[in-house]
């Protein structure tokens, strides 16, 4: 193919086919700003989806500098280390998304809504960037449960005026304890003073951590590829991490000594392996069965296909 450069320097083929339903963060923030200016004086819930960083990685400083799937396939098939260019483009997208979110926070300040607005920033997954696993290098994949994929940013800004919860002394804190994105729902309900009426809730209320209260750290379960043939599950503790799958068996990592998860200790620590496997089975056994896959109309399928969720 010969691509010609189009909107925001991205080749038209990408925007018109592979990512036809996506747009850059400044477009999403433009709509968010218009909506927020119209509703900031009323109680509101605003969800903003920023697509970056995401393939095709684009430099937001140099027009037309785009990393393609063709480049990715060449790297996957090579035995050497990948070039630094895609990492630099990935970093450029992070900076661009960060600037866009900064603009949104500045707008909330401008509208005098900061003292009554809870802000949550969270990532859905990370990305493999040239990590070596069992003799192969991982690039442009986020289907597994290694730390670079399942450890994501999660930022909460909870002004005391936004709820009946008092968060004195919590500003600017980095919380080292192990938590999950599933904890966001119960936490936001608690912050807003809304009673939890759901049953079989998997997340936990994190407000004791924000207010430096008592906290019992529990393991976190991560599921990837929850299909019969590719089911992969992980149990993450403060030190240990168990990864189990029908395809690759059990893997046990000591994250304190091996944060890059390169050495499988399943045979060296059988008692730890058995204990974590029993705990993982006990936790997942209490979860409800997943819902049956719904029938999607052609438009919904096309939007999911554009995002890479339908092959």
Secondary structure, 3 states (H helix, E strand, C coil): CCCCECHHHCEHHHHHHHCCCCCCHHHHHHHHHHHHHHHCCCCCCCCCCCCCCCCCCECCCCCCCECCHHHHHHHHHCCCCCCCHHHHHHHHHHHHHHHHHHHHHHHHHHCCCHHHCCEEEECCCCCCEEEEECCEEEECCCCCCCHHHHCCCEEEECCHHHCCCCCCCCCCCCCCCCCCCCHHHHHHHHHCCCCCCCCCCCCCCCHHHHCCCCCCCCCEEEEECCCCCCCEEEEECCCEEEEEECCCEEEEEECCCCCCCCCCCCCCCHHHHHHHHHHHHHHHHCCCCCCCCCCCCHHHHHHHHHCCCCC
